[in-house]
């Protein structure tokens, strides 16, 4: 991204694209930040089995990317649970993992939905260490010297509020997510916020194609100034991109099949396909290399997942490497229009929301005509088929027909399935990832035992 000629700027790379910030716009910035996990990471399971919470997508970017974009020029450490560390080093060679250099650091909770208010709150000049709190949640902390030395010894596990004891505390206002449905609920407005950061009036980008209002090669654009289309994207006749209520951002090398409709705020990631007659409604984000069809509303898909046939997915969060069979549908609204209560692995949680759909773990699969009740959670590496509704909580590594007793999808079979699915996209399942699947299989054994399944 570039400012107008003559302005001074600082560069930050985002997904291989250079973003330039006016130097005058930058507050007193930390030299190093550590994006950390706290004990609430378990509230995001099963989506947090294969990733730290800050790698969840919310809008166009992940929670991690939002934080990094707020602190241009700072070195970055990503902190995670110990069993994820090897995998995170493999996938993030540009960052330090569970290792902090130097004698000062700004810790930022990975559950924070970062924006200008957070940056202003934590970027003032100070002469002493401070912990920024929202209630009992550590939002961020400026730490140095002996305090930092103590925290460096605790990076093999999640960081608790007690780990910051003895440091002055200050209350701040910050947007912090606590459950997966919090991320889904915020997705639409975060697409709009990310659009302003990445494509707003004060910034432009090489990725963005200048588009005309109305017909473009047989596709129809509404409020074209709020539409961004990346290079190499195939825009077919009959496509409607409606940005009147929010931006529509389409990445590079995307195929928009004829007659699909995307209503903003919406984001379609690089290399994805939106099929013929697909209906993408506001608040939807689709990660890279996905195939999406049918009707999708207010939902988030991680990368390399398929839902390319008829069926409705609403107010849901779908992990990576998922395949949903034709006719897969979920409910996101109770018949009595009441608040949705979700059965988690640790008990029932009242979401306080009227619309809550699926939380669908990585590498999980559904057969044709699968159906899910409001607020259902499906664990990782599960395979669901048959008629009727499965339980509202499906443990990880489950195999079975809806309405019948589930059995365990064995580790060897799960690894083999992941290998086959990834190979179809020319992605190799690494030894590190095989080990990660094995660790998660062991970690989830108890939840299967509690439901009478073989561990």
C-alpha positions as a Markdown table, in Angstrom:
| # | Residue | x | y | z |
|---|---|---|---|---|
| 1 | Unk | 0.0 | 0.0 | 0.0 |
| 2 | Unk | 1.2 | 3.5 | -0.7 |
| 3 | Unk | 0.5 | 7.0 | 0.5 |
| 4 | Unk | 0.4 | 10.0 | -1.8 |
| 5 | Unk | 3.7 | 11.2 | -3.1 |
| 6 | Unk | 5.8 | 13.0 | -0.6 |
| 7 | Unk | 4.5 | 11.6 | 2.6 |
| 8 | Unk | 6.8 | 9.8 | 5.0 |
| 9 | Unk | 5.8 | 6.2 | 5.7 |
| 10 | Unk | 6.7 | 3.1 | 7.6 |
| 11 | Unk | 6.3 | -0.3 | 5.9 |
| 12 | Unk | 4.6 | -3.4 | 7.2 |
| 13 | Unk | 4.1 | -6.6 | 5.1 |
| 14 | Unk | 0.7 | -8.2 | 5.2 |
| 15 | Unk | 0.3 | -11.5 | 3.4 |
| 16 | Unk | 3.1 | -10.6 | 1.0 |
| 17 | Unk | 1.7 | -7.2 | 0.3 |
| 18 | Unk | 3.5 | -4.0 | 1.5 |
| 19 | Unk | 1.4 | -1.6 | 3.6 |
| 20 | Unk | 2.7 | 1.9 | 4.3 |
| 21 | Unk | 1.8 | 4.0 | 7.3 |
| 22 | Unk | 2.5 | 7.7 | 7.8 |
| 23 | Unk | 5.2 | 8.1 | 10.4 |
| 24 | Unk | 3.2 | 10.9 | 12.0 |
| 25 | Unk | 0.3 | 8.5 | 12.6 |
| 26 | Unk | 2.4 | 6.2 | 14.7 |
| 27 | Unk | 2.2 | 6.5 | 18.5 |
| 28 | Unk | 5.0 | 5.6 | 20.8 |
| 29 | Unk | 5.3 | 2.0 | 19.7 |
| 30 | Unk | 6.8 | -1.0 | 21.4 |
| 31 | Unk | 9.9 | -2.5 | 19.9 |
| 32 | Unk | 8.6 | -6.1 | 20.5 |
| 33 | Unk | 5.2 | -7.6 | 21.1 |
| 34 | Unk | 4.2 | -11.0 | 22.4 |
| 35 | Unk | 0.7 | -12.2 | 21.4 |
| 36 | Unk | -0.2 | -14.7 | 24.1 |
| 37 | Unk | -2.8 | -17.3 | 25.0 |
| 38 | Unk | -4.7 | -17.3 | 28.3 |
| 39 | Unk | -6.7 | -20.0 | 30.0 |
| 40 | Unk | -9.9 | -19.1 | 28.1 |
| 41 | Unk | -8.4 | -20.6 | 25.0 |
| 42 | Unk | -10.2 | -23.9 | 25.9 |
| 43 | Unk | -13.5 | -22.1 | 25.5 |
| 44 | Unk | -12.8 | -22.0 | 21.7 |
| 45 | Unk | -12.5 | -25.8 | 21.3 |
| 46 | Unk | -12.8 | -27.6 | 19.0 |
| 47 | Unk | -11.6 | -24.7 | 16.7 |
| 48 | Unk | -8.6 | -24.1 | 19.0 |
| 49 | Unk | -7.3 | -27.7 | 19.0 |
| 50 | Unk | -5.3 | -27.1 | 15.8 |
| 51 | Unk | -4.5 | -23.4 | 16.3 |
| 52 | Unk | -4.0 | -20.7 | 18.9 |
| 53 | Unk | -7.1 | -18.6 | 19.4 |
| 54 | Unk | -5.4 | -15.6 | 17.7 |
| 55 | Unk | -5.2 | -17.6 | 14.5 |
| 56 | Unk | -9.0 | -17.5 | 14.2 |
| 57 | Unk | -10.2 | -15.4 | 11.4 |
| 58 | Unk | -12.5 | -12.5 | 12.2 |
| 59 | Unk | -13.3 | -10.3 | 9.2 |
| 60 | Unk | -10.7 | -10.2 | 6.5 |
| 61 | Unk | -7.7 | -10.9 | 8.8 |
| 62 | Unk | -7.0 | -13.2 | 11.8 |
| 63 | Unk | -7.0 | -11.8 | 15.3 |
| 64 | Unk | -3.2 | -12.1 | 15.2 |
| 65 | Unk | -2.9 | -10.1 | 12.0 |
| 66 | Unk | -5.1 | -7.3 | 13.5 |
| 67 | Unk | -2.7 | -7.0 | 16.4 |
| 68 | Unk | 0.4 | -7.0 | 14.3 |
| 69 | Unk | -1.0 | -4.3 | 12.0 |
| 70 | Unk | -1.6 | -2.0 | 15.0 |
| 71 | Unk | 2.2 | -2.1 | 15.9 |
| 72 | Unk | 4.2 | -1.6 | 12.7 |
| 73 | Unk | 7.9 | -2.1 | 13.0 |
| 74 | Unk | 7.7 | -4.2 | 16.2 |
| 75 | Unk | 9.3 | -7.6 | 16.5 |
| 76 | Unk | 6.8 | -10.4 | 17.1 |
| 77 | Unk | 6.6 | -13.4 | 19.4 |
| 78 | Unk | 3.7 | -15.7 | 19.2 |
| 79 | Unk | 3.0 | -17.6 | 22.4 |
| 80 | Unk | 1.0 | -20.8 | 22.4 |
| 81 | Unk | 0.3 | -24.0 | 24.3 |
| 82 | Unk | 3.3 | -26.3 | 24.3 |
| 83 | Unk | 1.8 | -29.0 | 22.1 |
| 84 | Unk | 1.3 | -26.4 | 19.3 |
| 85 | Unk | 4.8 | -24.9 | 19.5 |
| 86 | Unk | 6.5 | -27.2 | 16.9 |
| 87 | Unk | 3.6 | -26.8 | 14.4 |
| 88 | Unk | 3.6 | -23.0 | 14.9 |
| 89 | Unk | 7.4 | -22.8 | 14.2 |
| 90 | Unk | 6.8 | -24.8 | 11.0 |
| 91 | Unk | 4.0 | -22.5 | 9.8 |
| 92 | Unk | 5.4 | -19.2 | 11.1 |
| 93 | Unk | 9.2 | -19.1 | 10.4 |
| 94 | Unk | 9.1 | -15.3 | 10.4 |
| 95 | Unk | 8.1 | -15.1 | 14.1 |
| 96 | Unk | 9.6 | -16.2 | 17.4 |
| 97 | Unk | 7.5 | -18.9 | 19.1 |
| 98 | Unk | 7.5 | -19.0 | 23.0 |
| 99 | Unk | 10.7 | -17.0 | 23.0 |
| 100 | Unk | 11.1 | -13.3 | 23.8 |
| 101 | Unk | 14.4 | -11.4 | 23.1 |
| 102 | Unk | 15.5 | -8.2 | 24.8 |
| 103 | Unk | 14.5 | -6.5 | 28.0 |
| 104 | Unk | 11.1 | -5.0 | 27.3 |
| 105 | Unk | 8.0 | -6.3 | 25.6 |
| 106 | Unk | 4.3 | -5.5 | 25.1 |
| 107 | Unk | 2.2 | -8.5 | 25.8 |
| 108 | Unk | -1.2 | -8.5 | 24.0 |
| 109 | Unk | -3.9 | -11.1 | 24.7 |
| 110 | Unk | -4.7 | -13.1 | 21.5 |
| 111 | Unk | -8.4 | -12.9 | 22.3 |
| 112 | Unk | -8.4 | -9.1 | 21.7 |
| 113 | Unk | -10.0 | -7.8 | 18.6 |
| 114 | Unk | -7.4 | -5.1 | 18.1 |
| 115 | Unk | -8.1 | -1.7 | 16.6 |
| 116 | Unk | -7.2 | 2.0 | 17.1 |
| 117 | Unk | -8.7 | 2.2 | 20.7 |
| 118 | Unk | -6.4 | -0.5 | 22.0 |
| 119 | Unk | -3.4 | 1.0 | 20.3 |
| 120 | Unk | -4.1 | 4.4 | 21.9 |
| 121 | Unk | -4.7 | 2.8 | 25.3 |
| 122 | Unk | -1.4 | 0.9 | 25.5 |
| 123 | Unk | 0.9 | 3.2 | 23.5 |
| 124 | Unk | 1.3 | 6.1 | 25.8 |
| 125 | Unk | 4.8 | 6.8 | 27.2 |
| 126 | Unk | 5.3 | 5.3 | 30.7 |
| 127 | Unk | 8.2 | 5.1 | 33.1 |
| 128 | Unk | 7.0 | 1.9 | 34.8 |
| 129 | Unk | 5.5 | -1.5 | 33.9 |
| 130 | Unk | 1.7 | -1.7 | 33.7 |
| 131 | Unk | -0.9 | -4.4 | 33.1 |
| 132 | Unk | -4.0 | -3.3 | 31.2 |
| 133 | Unk | -7.1 | -5.0 | 32.4 |
| 134 | Unk | -10.7 | -5.4 | 31.3 |
| 135 | Unk | -12.4 | -6.7 | 34.4 |
| 136 | Unk | -10.4 | -9.9 | 35.3 |
| 137 | Unk | -9.0 | -10.3 | 31.8 |
| 138 | Unk | -5.4 | -9.2 | 31.0 |
| 139 | Unk | -5.8 | -7.3 | 27.8 |
| 140 | Unk | -2.2 | -6.3 | 27.5 |
| 141 | Unk | 0.9 | -5.5 | 29.6 |
| 142 | Unk | 4.0 | -3.4 | 29.2 |
| 143 | Unk | 6.7 | -5.4 | 30.9 |
| 144 | Unk | 10.5 | -5.0 | 31.3 |
| 145 | Unk | 13.5 | -6.0 | 33.4 |
| 146 | Unk | 12.9 | -8.5 | 36.3 |
| 147 | Unk | 9.2 | -8.7 | 35.5 |
| 148 | Unk | 9.9 | -9.8 | 32.0 |
| 149 | Unk | 12.6 | -12.2 | 33.1 |
| 150 | Unk | 10.0 | -13.9 | 35.3 |
| 151 | Unk | 7.4 | -14.2 | 32.5 |
| 152 | Unk | 10.0 | -15.6 | 30.1 |
| 153 | Unk | 10.2 | -18.6 | 32.4 |
| 154 | Unk | 6.4 | -19.2 | 32.1 |
| 155 | Unk | 6.0 | -19.3 | 28.3 |
| 156 | Unk | 5.5 | -23.1 | 28.1 |
| 157 | Unk | 1.9 | -22.8 | 29.3 |
| 158 | Unk | -0.9 | -20.3 | 29.0 |
| 159 | Unk | -0.4 | -17.1 | 30.8 |
| 160 | Unk | -2.8 | -16.3 | 33.6 |
| 161 | Unk | -3.6 | -13.0 | 35.4 |
| 162 | Unk | -1.6 | -14.3 | 38.4 |
| 163 | Unk | 1.5 | -14.4 | 36.2 |
| 164 | Unk | 1.3 | -10.6 | 36.0 |
| 165 | Unk | 1.0 | -10.1 | 39.8 |
| 166 | Unk | 3.0 | -7.4 | 41.4 |
| 167 | Unk | 2.7 | -5.1 | 38.4 |
| 168 | Unk | 0.6 | -1.9 | 38.5 |
| 169 | Unk | -2.9 | -2.4 | 36.9 |
| 170 | Unk | -4.9 | 0.0 | 34.8 |
| 171 | Unk | -8.5 | -0.5 | 33.5 |
| 172 | Unk | -9.0 | -0.1 | 29.7 |
| 173 | Unk | -11.8 | -0.6 | 27.3 |
| 174 | Unk | -11.1 | -3.4 | 24.8 |
| 175 | Unk | -13.1 | -5.8 | 22.6 |
| 176 | Unk | -12.3 | -9.3 | 23.8 |
| 177 | Unk | -13.9 | -12.5 | 22.5 |
| 178 | Unk | -14.7 | -15.4 | 24.9 |
| 179 | Unk | -16.3 | -18.0 | 22.7 |
| 180 | Unk | -16.4 | -18.9 | 19.0 |
| 181 | Unk | -19.8 | -17.4 | 18.6 |
| 182 | Unk | -18.4 | -14.1 | 19.7 |
| 183 | Unk | -16.1 | -14.2 | 16.7 |
| 184 | Unk | -18.9 | -15.0 | 14.4 |
| 185 | Unk | -21.1 | -12.2 | 15.8 |
| 186 | Unk | -18.4 | -9.6 | 15.2 |
| 187 | Unk | -17.4 | -10.8 | 11.7 |
| 188 | Unk | -19.5 | -8.4 | 9.6 |
| 189 | Unk | -18.3 | -5.3 | 11.3 |
| 190 | Unk | -14.7 | -6.6 | 11.3 |
| 191 | Unk | -14.8 | -7.0 | 7.5 |
| 192 | Unk | -15.8 | -3.4 | 7.3 |
| 193 | Unk | -13.1 | -2.3 | 9.8 |
| 194 | Unk | -10.4 | -4.4 | 8.0 |
| 195 | Unk | -11.5 | -2.9 | 4.7 |
| 196 | Unk | -10.8 | 0.6 | 6.0 |
| 197 | Unk | -7.3 | -0.5 | 7.3 |
| 198 | Unk | -6.4 | -2.3 | 4.1 |
| 199 | Unk | -8.3 | -0.3 | 1.4 |
| 200 | Unk | -9.4 | 2.9 | 3.0 |
| 201 | Unk | -9.2 | 6.5 | 1.7 |
| 202 | Unk | -5.7 | 7.1 | 3.2 |
| 203 | Unk | -4.3 | 3.9 | 1.7 |
| 204 | Unk | -4.4 | 2.1 | -1.6 |
| 205 | Unk | -3.1 | -1.3 | -2.6 |
| 206 | Unk | -1.5 | -3.0 | -5.6 |
| 207 | Unk | -4.1 | -5.8 | -5.2 |
| 208 | Unk | -7.1 | -3.6 | -5.7 |
| 209 | Unk | -8.6 | -3.3 | -9.2 |
| 210 | Unk | -10.4 | -0.1 | -10.2 |
| 211 | Unk | -14.0 | -1.0 | -11.0 |
| 212 | Unk | -16.9 | 0.8 | -12.6 |
| 213 | Unk | -20.4 | 1.0 | -11.1 |
| 214 | Unk | -22.8 | -1.3 | -12.8 |
| 215 | Unk | -22.0 | -3.9 | -15.4 |
| 216 | Unk | -18.4 | -5.3 | -15.6 |
| 217 | Unk | -18.0 | -8.0 | -18.3 |
| 218 | Unk | -21.6 | -9.2 | -17.5 |
| 219 | Unk | -21.1 | -9.0 | -13.7 |
| 220 | Unk | -23.0 | -6.4 | -11.8 |
| 221 | Unk | -21.4 | -4.3 | -9.1 |
| 222 | Unk | -23.4 | -2.2 | -6.6 |
| 223 | Unk | -21.5 | 0.6 | -4.8 |
| 224 | Unk | -18.3 | -0.4 | -6.7 |
| 225 | Unk | -16.1 | 1.9 | -4.6 |
| 226 | Unk | -16.6 | -0.5 | -1.8 |
| 227 | Unk | -15.7 | -3.6 | -3.9 |
| 228 | Unk | -12.1 | -4.9 | -4.1 |
| 229 | Unk | -11.1 | -7.7 | -6.5 |
| 230 | Unk | -7.6 | -9.2 | -6.6 |
| 231 | Unk | -5.6 | -10.0 | -9.7 |
| 232 | Unk | -6.3 | -13.2 | -11.6 |
| 233 | Unk | -9.9 | -13.4 | -10.4 |
| 234 | Unk | -12.5 | -14.7 | -12.9 |
| 235 | Unk | -15.6 | -12.5 | -12.8 |
| 236 | Unk | -18.3 | -14.4 | -14.8 |
| 237 | Unk | -21.5 | -13.1 | -16.3 |
| 238 | Unk | -24.4 | -12.8 | -13.9 |
| 239 | Unk | -22.3 | -12.3 | -10.8 |
| 240 | Unk | -23.7 | -9.7 | -8.4 |
| 241 | Unk | -21.4 | -8.0 | -5.9 |
| 242 | Unk | -23.5 | -5.9 | -3.7 |
| 243 | Unk | -21.5 | -3.5 | -1.4 |
| 244 | Unk | -24.4 | -1.1 | -0.5 |
| 245 | Unk | -24.5 | -2.2 | 3.1 |
| 246 | Unk | -20.8 | -3.2 | 3.5 |
| 247 | Unk | -17.7 | -3.9 | 1.5 |
| 248 | Unk | -17.1 | -6.9 | -0.7 |
| 249 | Unk | -13.5 | -8.1 | -0.9 |
| 250 | Unk | -12.5 | -10.8 | -3.3 |
| 251 | Unk | -8.9 | -12.1 | -3.2 |
| 252 | Unk | -6.6 | -13.1 | -6.0 |
| 253 | Unk | -7.2 | -16.0 | -8.4 |
| 254 | Unk | -10.8 | -16.5 | -7.2 |
| 255 | Unk | -13.4 | -18.0 | -9.5 |
| 256 | Unk | -16.9 | -16.4 | -9.2 |
| 257 | Unk | -19.1 | -18.7 | -11.2 |
| 258 | Unk | -22.0 | -17.3 | -13.2 |
| 259 | Unk | -25.0 | -16.0 | -11.3 |
| 260 | Unk | -23.6 | -16.1 | -7.8 |
| 261 | Unk | -24.5 | -13.3 | -5.5 |
| 262 | Unk | -22.3 | -11.9 | -2.7 |
| 263 | Unk | -23.8 | -9.3 | -0.4 |
| 264 | Unk | -21.4 | -7.3 | 1.8 |
| 265 | Unk | -19.8 | -7.1 | 4.2 |
| 266 | Unk | -18.2 | -10.2 | 2.8 |
| 267 | Unk | -14.7 | -11.6 | 2.1 |
| 268 | Unk | -13.7 | -14.4 | -0.3 |
| 269 | Unk | -10.0 | -15.5 | 0.2 |
| 270 | Unk | -7.4 | -16.2 | -2.5 |
| 271 | Unk | -7.8 | -19.2 | -4.7 |
| 272 | Unk | -11.4 | -19.9 | -3.6 |
| 273 | Unk | -14.4 | -20.7 | -5.8 |
| 274 | Unk | -18.0 | -19.5 | -5.4 |
| 275 | Unk | -20.3 | -21.8 | -7.4 |
| 276 | Unk | -23.2 | -21.2 | -9.8 |
| 277 | Unk | -26.2 | -19.6 | -8.1 |
| 278 | Unk | -24.5 | -19.4 | -4.7 |
| 279 | Unk | -25.9 | -16.9 | -2.2 |
| 280 | Unk | -23.4 | -15.4 | 0.1 |
| 281 | Unk | -25.1 | -13.1 | 2.7 |
| 282 | Unk | -23.6 | -10.4 | 4.9 |
| 283 | Unk | -21.1 | -11.2 | 7.6 |
| 284 | Unk | -19.5 | -14.1 | 5.7 |
| 285 | Unk | -15.7 | -14.7 | 5.5 |
| 286 | Unk | -14.2 | -17.5 | 3.4 |
| 287 | Unk | -10.6 | -18.4 | 3.8 |
| 288 | Unk | -8.2 | -19.3 | 1.0 |
| 289 | Unk | -8.8 | -22.3 | -1.4 |
| 290 | Unk | -12.3 | -23.0 | -0.4 |
| 291 | Unk | -15.3 | -24.1 | -2.6 |
| 292 | Unk | -18.5 | -22.5 | -1.5 |
| 293 | Unk | -22.1 | -23.1 | -2.9 |
| 294 | Unk | -25.7 | -23.0 | -1.8 |
| 295 | Unk | -26.6 | -20.5 | 0.9 |
| 296 | Unk | -24.2 | -19.1 | 3.5 |
| 297 | Unk | -25.0 | -16.3 | 6.0 |
| 298 | Unk | -23.0 | -14.7 | 8.7 |
| 299 | Unk | -20.4 | -17.5 | 8.8 |
| 300 | Unk | -16.6 | -18.0 | 8.7 |
| 301 | Unk | -14.8 | -20.7 | 6.8 |
| 302 | Unk | -11.1 | -21.4 | 7.4 |
| 303 | Unk | -8.9 | -22.4 | 4.4 |
| 304 | Unk | -9.2 | -25.5 | 2.3 |
| 305 | Unk | -12.8 | -26.3 | 3.2 |
| 306 | Unk | -15.6 | -27.3 | 0.9 |
| 307 | Unk | -19.3 | -26.6 | 1.1 |
| 308 | Unk | -19.9 | -26.4 | -2.6 |
| 309 | Unk | -23.4 | -27.9 | -3.0 |
| 310 | Unk | -27.0 | -26.9 | -2.1 |
| 311 | Unk | -27.7 | -26.4 | 1.6 |
| 312 | Unk | -27.7 | -23.7 | 4.2 |
| 313 | Unk | -24.9 | -22.8 | 6.7 |
| 314 | Unk | -25.7 | -19.8 | 8.9 |
| 315 | Unk | -23.9 | -18.1 | 11.8 |
| 316 | Unk | -21.3 | -20.8 | 11.9 |
| 317 | Unk | -17.6 | -21.2 | 12.2 |
| 318 | Unk | -16.1 | -24.0 | 10.0 |
| 319 | Unk | -12.5 | -25.1 | 10.5 |
| 320 | Unk | -9.9 | -26.0 | 7.9 |
| 321 | Unk | -9.9 | -29.1 | 5.6 |
| 322 | Unk | -13.7 | -29.6 | 6.1 |
| 323 | Unk | -15.9 | -31.2 | 3.5 |
| 324 | Unk | -19.7 | -30.8 | 3.8 |
| 325 | Unk | -21.8 | -33.2 | 1.6 |
| 326 | Unk | -24.5 | -32.0 | -0.7 |
| 327 | Unk | -27.6 | -30.9 | 1.2 |
| 328 | Unk | -25.9 | -30.3 | 4.5 |
| 329 | Unk | -27.9 | -27.8 | 6.6 |
| 330 | Unk | -27.8 | -26.2 | 10.0 |
| 331 | Unk | -30.3 | -24.4 | 12.1 |
| 332 | Unk | -29.1 | -21.1 | 13.6 |
| 333 | Unk | -32.4 | -20.0 | 15.2 |
| 334 | Unk | -34.6 | -21.8 | 17.7 |
| 335 | Unk | -38.3 | -22.4 | 16.8 |
| 336 | Unk | -39.3 | -20.3 | 19.9 |
| 337 | Unk | -36.8 | -17.5 | 18.9 |
| 338 | Unk | -35.2 | -17.8 | 22.3 |
| 339 | Unk | -31.6 | -17.5 | 23.4 |
| 340 | Unk | -29.4 | -20.3 | 22.3 |
| 341 | Unk | -27.7 | -22.5 | 24.9 |
| 342 | Unk | -24.7 | -24.5 | 23.7 |
| 343 | Unk | -23.5 | -27.8 | 25.0 |
| 344 | Unk | -19.7 | -27.6 | 25.3 |
| 345 | Unk | -17.3 | -30.3 | 26.5 |
| 346 | Unk | -17.4 | -28.7 | 29.9 |
| 347 | Unk | -21.1 | -28.0 | 30.3 |
| 348 | Unk | -23.9 | -25.8 | 28.9 |
| 349 | Unk | -23.3 | -22.2 | 28.1 |
| 350 | Unk | -26.0 | -19.6 | 27.6 |
| 351 | Unk | -24.8 | -17.5 | 24.7 |
| 352 | Unk | -27.3 | -14.7 | 25.2 |
| 353 | Unk | -27.7 | -14.7 | 21.4 |
| 354 | Unk | -30.7 | -15.5 | 19.2 |
| 355 | Unk | -28.6 | -16.7 | 16.2 |
| 356 | Unk | -25.9 | -19.4 | 16.8 |
| 357 | Unk | -25.1 | -22.0 | 14.3 |
| 358 | Unk | -22.4 | -24.7 | 14.0 |
| 359 | Unk | -18.9 | -24.8 | 15.5 |
| 360 | Unk | -17.3 | -27.3 | 13.2 |
| 361 | Unk | -13.8 | -28.7 | 13.8 |
| 362 | Unk | -10.9 | -29.1 | 11.4 |
| 363 | Unk | -10.8 | -32.2 | 9.2 |
| 364 | Unk | -14.4 | -33.1 | 10.0 |
| 365 | Unk | -16.8 | -34.4 | 7.3 |
| 366 | Unk | -20.5 | -34.7 | 6.6 |
| 367 | Unk | -22.4 | -37.0 | 4.3 |
| 368 | Unk | -25.2 | -35.9 | 2.0 |
| 369 | Unk | -28.3 | -34.4 | 3.6 |
| 370 | Unk | -26.7 | -34.0 | 7.0 |
| 371 | Unk | -28.7 | -31.9 | 9.5 |
| 372 | Unk | -27.6 | -30.0 | 12.6 |
| 373 | Unk | -29.5 | -28.4 | 15.4 |
| 374 | Unk | -29.0 | -24.8 | 16.6 |
| 375 | Unk | -25.7 | -24.3 | 18.4 |
| 376 | Unk | -24.2 | -27.8 | 17.6 |
| 377 | Unk | -20.5 | -28.4 | 18.2 |
| 378 | Unk | -18.7 | -31.0 | 16.1 |
| 379 | Unk | -15.2 | -32.1 | 17.1 |
| 380 | Unk | -12.2 | -32.4 | 14.9 |
| 381 | Unk | -11.6 | -35.4 | 12.6 |
| 382 | Unk | -15.2 | -36.5 | 12.9 |
| 383 | Unk | -17.3 | -38.2 | 10.2 |
| 384 | Unk | -21.1 | -37.9 | 10.4 |
| 385 | Unk | -23.6 | -39.6 | 8.1 |
| 386 | Unk | -27.1 | -41.1 | 8.2 |
| 387 | Unk | -30.6 | -39.5 | 8.8 |
| 388 | Unk | -31.8 | -37.3 | 11.6 |
| 389 | Unk | -29.9 | -34.9 | 13.9 |
| 390 | Unk | -26.7 | -35.9 | 15.6 |
| 391 | Unk | -26.2 | -34.9 | 19.2 |
| 392 | Unk | -25.6 | -31.2 | 19.9 |
| 393 | Unk | -22.1 | -32.1 | 21.1 |
| 394 | Unk | -20.1 | -34.5 | 18.9 |
| 395 | Unk | -16.7 | -35.4 | 20.4 |
| 396 | Unk | -13.6 | -35.2 | 18.3 |
| 397 | Unk | -12.7 | -38.3 | 16.3 |
| 398 | Unk | -16.3 | -39.5 | 16.2 |
| 399 | Unk | -17.6 | -41.8 | 13.5 |
| 400 | Unk | -21.2 | -42.7 | 13.1 |
| 401 | Unk | -24.8 | -42.1 | 11.9 |
| 402 | Unk | -27.1 | -39.5 | 13.3 |
| 403 | Unk | -29.4 | -41.0 | 15.9 |
| 404 | Unk | -27.2 | -44.0 | 16.5 |
| 405 | Unk | -24.3 | -44.7 | 18.9 |
| 406 | Unk | -21.1 | -43.1 | 17.7 |
| 407 | Unk | -17.8 | -45.0 | 17.7 |
| 408 | Unk | -14.2 | -43.7 | 17.6 |
| 409 | Unk | -12.6 | -42.8 | 14.3 |
| 410 | Unk | -9.2 | -44.3 | 14.9 |
| 411 | Unk | -6.0 | -42.3 | 14.8 |
| 412 | Unk | -4.5 | -44.2 | 11.9 |
| 413 | Unk | -7.7 | -43.7 | 9.8 |
| 414 | Unk | -7.8 | -40.0 | 10.7 |
| 415 | Unk | -4.2 | -39.5 | 9.6 |
| 416 | Unk | -4.8 | -41.4 | 6.4 |
| 417 | Unk | -7.9 | -39.3 | 5.6 |
| 418 | Unk | -6.0 | -36.1 | 6.2 |
| 419 | Unk | -3.2 | -37.3 | 4.0 |
| 420 | Unk | -5.6 | -38.1 | 1.1 |
| 421 | Unk | -7.6 | -34.9 | 1.4 |
| 422 | Unk | -4.5 | -32.6 | 1.6 |
| 423 | Unk | -2.9 | -34.4 | -1.3 |
| 424 | Unk | -5.8 | -33.6 | -3.5 |
| 425 | Unk | -4.9 | -29.9 | -3.0 |
| 426 | Unk | -1.2 | -30.7 | -3.6 |
| 427 | Unk | -0.4 | -30.1 | 0.1 |
| 428 | Unk | 1.8 | -32.6 | 2.0 |
| 429 | Unk | 0.8 | -33.7 | 5.5 |
| 430 | Unk | 4.1 | -33.2 | 7.4 |
| 431 | Unk | 5.4 | -35.3 | 10.2 |
| 432 | Unk | 4.8 | -32.4 | 12.5 |
| 433 | Unk | 1.2 | -32.3 | 11.6 |
| 434 | Unk | 0.8 | -36.1 | 12.0 |
| 435 | Unk | 2.3 | -35.7 | 15.5 |
| 436 | Unk | -0.1 | -32.9 | 16.2 |
| 437 | Unk | -3.1 | -35.0 | 15.2 |
| 438 | Unk | -1.8 | -37.7 | 17.5 |
| 439 | Unk | -1.5 | -35.3 | 20.4 |
| 440 | Unk | -5.0 | -34.1 | 19.9 |
| 441 | Unk | -6.3 | -37.6 | 19.7 |
| 442 | Unk | -4.9 | -38.3 | 23.1 |
| 443 | Unk | -6.1 | -35.0 | 24.5 |
| 444 | Unk | -9.7 | -35.7 | 23.5 |
| 445 | Unk | -9.8 | -39.3 | 24.7 |
| 446 | Unk | -11.6 | -38.4 | 28.0 |
| 447 | Unk | -14.5 | -36.6 | 26.3 |
| 448 | Unk | -15.1 | -39.8 | 24.2 |
| 449 | Unk | -14.9 | -42.0 | 27.3 |
| 450 | Unk | -17.5 | -39.8 | 29.1 |
| 451 | Unk | -19.9 | -40.5 | 26.3 |
| 452 | Unk | -19.4 | -44.3 | 26.3 |
| 453 | Unk | -17.1 | -44.3 | 23.2 |
| 454 | Unk | -13.8 | -46.2 | 22.9 |
| 455 | Unk | -11.1 | -43.7 | 23.8 |
